[in-house]
Amino acid sequence: MGPALLATGCFTGRALEIGERREFVSHFSRAYRDGDHLVMPLGLGVKESDYWLADDVPGWTAVDLGTLAWGPVSRPGWLPNVRPSLTLHDGPAPETPVPPYEEISVVPLPRAARENDEAMCREVRAAIGSHSLSAQAVEGVVPLLLLARPDPQAPDGVSMAVVDIEDRWYRMWWAIPARAVVVPLMIPVDAIAMPVLYIGILIYGMH
């Protein structure tokens, strides 16, 4: 199966300011499990001042499955708002452990599975298949990842945990000098444009 592409690069929640940089997950590909240790190589998107710089920079994250809050399977609309946010690391993922480790594909969650909890449960069972764990990516502003595993003690025999992966926002060293130059230049432009806009509204109204 191909990588799980995300829509996180298409909508940031707000526009980047001059000199501001954002790094975020653009897609998942696979995960490696060794006991409770799960390592996930990632593709990172990079934007600076709302311009794309890259969309497939190597990165990775990891999680201890034993520390997650596992619970009943539920559709994404009913997922807990408070969930672990995994740390984003630069560069290629560390070498996978020597066998026996388990390679797990990270696939997109189908929209049909989001209709109700029953549909979600069927999807999770199918995604797990013969593996000990499934990993599915949910499109959206936040890079959300659903993990599911067989669980004889759970009501449906399956339990699920949800995590997200941090976005990194920071300002470049030249951000403040750039703003000091650009902002004063915009003041006379606004002084001319705003009266023209107000006059247009008075004459033609707002549409």
C-alpha positions in Angstrom: 0.0 0.0 0.0 1.1 3.5 -0.7 1.9 6.2 1.8 -0.9 7.9 3.7 -1.1 11.4 2.4 -2.4 14.1 4.7 -4.1 17.5 4.1 -2.1 19.2 6.7 -0.1 21.1 4.2 -3.1 22.6 2.6 -4.5 24.4 5.6 -2.4 25.8 8.5 -5.2 27.3 10.5 -3.6 30.8 10.0 -1.4 32.5 7.6 2.4 32.5 8.3 3.9 35.8 9.1 7.0 37.3 7.5 10.0 35.2 8.6 7.8 32.5 10.2 8.5 28.8 9.4 6.3 25.7 9.9 7.3 22.1 9.7 4.6 19.4 9.8 3.8 15.9 8.7 2.9 15.7 5.0 2.6 11.9 4.8 3.1 8.7 6.7 4.5 5.6 5.0 5.1 2.7 7.4 5.9 1.9 11.0 8.2 -0.6 12.7 7.1 -2.4 15.9 9.5 -4.1 18.4 7.5 -5.0 21.5 5.8 -1.9 22.7 8.3 0.4 20.8 6.8 1.8 17.6 9.0 3.9 15.2 7.4 5.8 12.3 9.4 7.3 9.4 7.6 10.5 8.1 7.6 12.9 5.2 7.7 16.5 6.4 6.3 19.6 4.7 8.1 22.9 5.2 6.6 26.3 4.6 8.2 29.7 5.2 6.2 32.9 5.1 3.4 30.9 3.4 5.7 29.7 0.6 6.4 26.0 0.1 10.0 25.1 0.6 9.7 21.3 0.6 7.1 18.6 0.9 9.0 15.4 1.6 11.8 16.1 4.0 12.8 13.0 6.0 11.6 12.9 9.6 10.4 10.4 12.2 8.6 9.9 15.5 8.2 7.2 18.0 5.9 6.1 20.8 5.8 3.5 23.6 2.5 1.7 23.0 2.3 0.8 26.7 1.9 4.5 27.6 -1.1 5.1 25.4 -4.7 5.3 26.6 -6.4 2.3 24.8 -10.2 2.2 24.7 -13.2 1.2 22.7 -13.2 1.7 19.0 -15.0 4.9 18.0 -15.3 7.0 14.9 -13.0 10.1 14.6 -15.7 12.6 15.3 -15.9 11.1 18.9 -12.2 10.9 19.6 -10.9 12.5 22.8 -9.7 16.1 22.5 -6.9 15.4 24.9 -4.4 13.0 23.4 -0.7 12.5 23.3 1.2 14.7 20.8 4.3 12.8 19.5 7.6 14.7 19.1 8.7 15.4 15.6 12.4 14.5 14.9 14.5 15.6 11.9 16.4 13.3 9.6 15.9 9.6 8.7 14.4 7.3 11.3 16.9 5.3 13.4 17.7 1.9 12.1 15.0 -0.6 12.6 15.8 -3.2 15.3 17.1 -6.5 14.3 14.4 -9.1 13.5 12.0 -10.1 14.7 10.4 -6.7 14.3 7.0 -6.2 12.6 6.6 -3.8 9.7 3.2 -2.1 9.6 1.8 -0.1 6.7 0.2 3.3 7.6 -2.9 3.7 5.4 -5.5 6.4 5.1 -8.8 5.9 7.0 -11.6 5.6 4.5 -14.4 8.1 4.8 -17.0 5.3 4.8 -15.5 4.1 8.1 -16.4 7.5 9.7 -20.2 7.0 9.4 -20.7 5.3 12.8 -18.9 3.2 15.4 -20.0 -0.1 13.8 -18.5 0.9 10.4 -15.3 2.0 12.2 -15.0 -1.3 14.0 -15.3 -3.2 10.8 -12.6 -1.1 9.2 -10.3 -1.5 12.1 -10.6 -5.3 12.1 -9.9 -5.4 8.4 -6.9 -3.1 8.8 -5.4 -5.2 11.5 -5.7 -8.4 9.5 -3.0 -10.8 10.5 -0.9 -8.1 12.2 -0.7 -7.3 15.9 -1.4 -3.6 15.2 -3.0 -1.3 12.6 -2.1 2.3 11.9 -4.4 4.6 10.0 -4.0 8.3 9.2 -6.9 10.7 9.3 -6.9 13.7 7.0 -7.2 17.1 8.6 -5.4 20.2 10.0 -3.8 18.1 12.7 -1.8 15.0 11.6 -3.9 12.4 13.4 -3.0 8.7 13.7 -5.3 5.9 14.8 -3.7 2.8 16.3 -5.7 -0.4 16.9 -4.9 -3.8 18.3 -6.7 -7.1 19.2 -7.9 -7.0 22.8 -9.8 -9.9 24.2 -10.9 -7.8 27.2 -12.5 -5.1 25.0 -16.2 -5.3 24.2 -15.6 -5.9 20.5 -12.3 -7.7 20.9 -10.4 -4.6 19.6 -9.1 -1.5 21.3 -7.9 1.8 19.9 -5.7 4.7 20.8 -5.3 8.0 19.0 -2.2 10.3 18.8 -1.3 13.4 16.9 2.2 14.6 15.9 3.4 18.1 16.8 3.7 20.9 14.3 6.8 23.0 14.7 6.5 26.8 14.4 9.4 29.2 14.8 10.7 32.5 13.5 13.8 32.8 11.4 16.6 35.0 12.6 15.9 37.6 10.0 12.1 37.9 10.8 12.3 41.0 13.0 14.6 43.0 10.7 12.4 42.1 7.7 9.2 43.3 9.5 11.0 46.5 10.5 11.5 47.2 6.8 8.2 45.9 5.4 5.7 47.2 7.9 6.6 50.9 7.5 6.3 50.6 3.8 2.8 49.2 4.1 1.5 52.2 6.1 1.3 54.7 3.1 -0.2 51.9 1.0 -2.9 51.4 3.5 -3.4 55.1 3.9 -4.3 55.3 0.2 -6.1 52.0 -0.2 -8.5 52.2 2.8 -10.2 55.5 1.9 -10.8 54.1 -1.6 -12.3 51.0 -0.2 -14.6 52.9 2.1 -15.8 55.1 -0.7 -16.5 52.1 -2.8 -18.5 50.5 0.0 -20.6 53.7 0.4 -21.4 53.9 -3.3 -21.9 50.3 -4.2 -22.5 48.6 -0.8 -21.0 45.4 0.4 -21.4 42.2 -1.6 
